[in-house]
């Protein structure tokens, strides 16, 4: 009989949080990570299976081996867990902090601003659509005499 050496489960996580402009966190001694995606809040411990998820704008928190709990507000992003020991988060923007309440307020303000921007975009889209329909109706009204003019070069008379 041949005995194989047991595979050891990692005891720590290596966490990196990056934006296009900076590496916000590079901590190789993390005990646990909590994050939030579309399905809700979840935790990552050493030995976690591989994972790829899209994070919601939220506060990511982690506990380092020294016992300190740290926080980072992220504007959404992508999170991967690989080899049960590496957690990588890539986000557009991130803010580090030690005050959870302030970071939660920042995330709530960010979500409200995004919702407001979405509403404004929908209103502008509807305004442009209504304007286009009014223009079309003006040209298509029977007997209005406002026909769409065809440039001479597009006509079929060869001139």
N, C-alpha and C positions, 0 to 999 in steps of 0.2 A: 504494500500500500504506500502511496505517496501522499505525503501531507503537504498542503499548501499553507503558506503563511496567511494568517487572517488579515484582511484589509482593515486598516485602522481608520476610524472616522475622524475627520478633522475636529479639533477642539475650538478653533477660532475662525472667524471670517475675515477676509480682506475686503474692506469697503472702499470704493472710489465713487465720488460724485463729481461729475464734470459738466461744464457749460462750454459753449464754443470759445469762450474767452479765457477760462481758467479751470484749474483743478481745485475744487472747493474742499474736498476731503480725500485723503489717502491714508487710511488707518488699517494697519495689518493686524490689529489686536482687538477685534470686535466680537462680543459674545452673542448679540442678537440684534436684528434689524426689524423695524415695523414700518410698513408703507401702505399706500392705498391705491387701488385701481378701480375700474368700473364695477367690480363685484363687491367692493368693500375693503375693509382693513384686513391686513394679514401680517403674519410674522415669519421671519427667516431665522433658522438656527443652523449651526454647523452641521454638515451632512445633508442639508436640504437637497432634494432632487433638482435637476436642471429646470430653469424657468425663464420664460420671456414674457413680459407683460408691459402694457402701456399704463403709466401712472397718471392719476388724476392730479390736478393742482392740489397739493396737500402738504402736510408736514411729515417728513421722514424722520424717524428717531432711531437711535441706536445706543446700546450700552457697551462701553469699552471695557476691556479687561481690568482696567483700573477702577471700575465701578461708576464712573461718571456717565450720565446720560446726556447726549448731545442731540441737537435738532437742526434740521435744514428744511426751509420752506422751498418747494420746487414748483415751477410753473409747468406741471405735467412732465412727461419724459418717458424714457424707455429704461426698464430695469431688467438685467439678466442675472441669473444665478448659475454658476458653472462649477463643476467638480466639487460641489458641496462646500466650497470654501471661498469662492470669489463672488462678491456682489458688486455689480457695476451699474451706476445710474448715469444716464446722459440726459440732460435737461436744457431747455432754452435759457432759463434763469433760475438762480438759486440764492437763498439768503440763509447764512448760518446764524445761529443764535442760541442762547442759553435760557431765554424766556419763552416758554411754550405758549402762554396766552397771547403775547405780542405776535408771535409767528402765526398763530391761528387767526388772529385779526387780520394780518397781512394776506393770508390765503383767502379769507372771506371777502376782503376788499378786491382782490384779484378776480375772484369768481364773479362778483357783482359787476366789475368793469367789463369783463368778457361778455356777460349777459347783456349789458347795456350796448356794447359795440355790436353784438349780434342783432339786437332790436333795431338799432340805427341802420344797419346794413339792409335788413328786411324792409324797413320803411322806404329807404332810398330805392331799392329794387322795385317795390310796388309803384312808387312815383314814376320811375322811368317806364315801367310797363304801361301804366295808364296813359302817359304822354304818347307812347308809340301807338297805342290803340286809337287815341284821338286823332293822331296824324293819319293813320290808315282809314279811319271812318271818313275823314274830310275828303280824301281822294276817292273813296269808293261810293260816296253818296250819289245816287242816280240823279242826273240832271243838274248836278252842281257846276258842271263846266270846269271843275278843277281836276283835269286829267294829268296824269304823270307824263311829263314831256320826255320824248325820246330824242337824244342828240342826233343831229343829221348823220354823223358817222356810223351810228348804229342802225340806221334805216336800211331798207332793202332796195333803194333805187340806184345804188352804185355811185352816188355823187361824193 
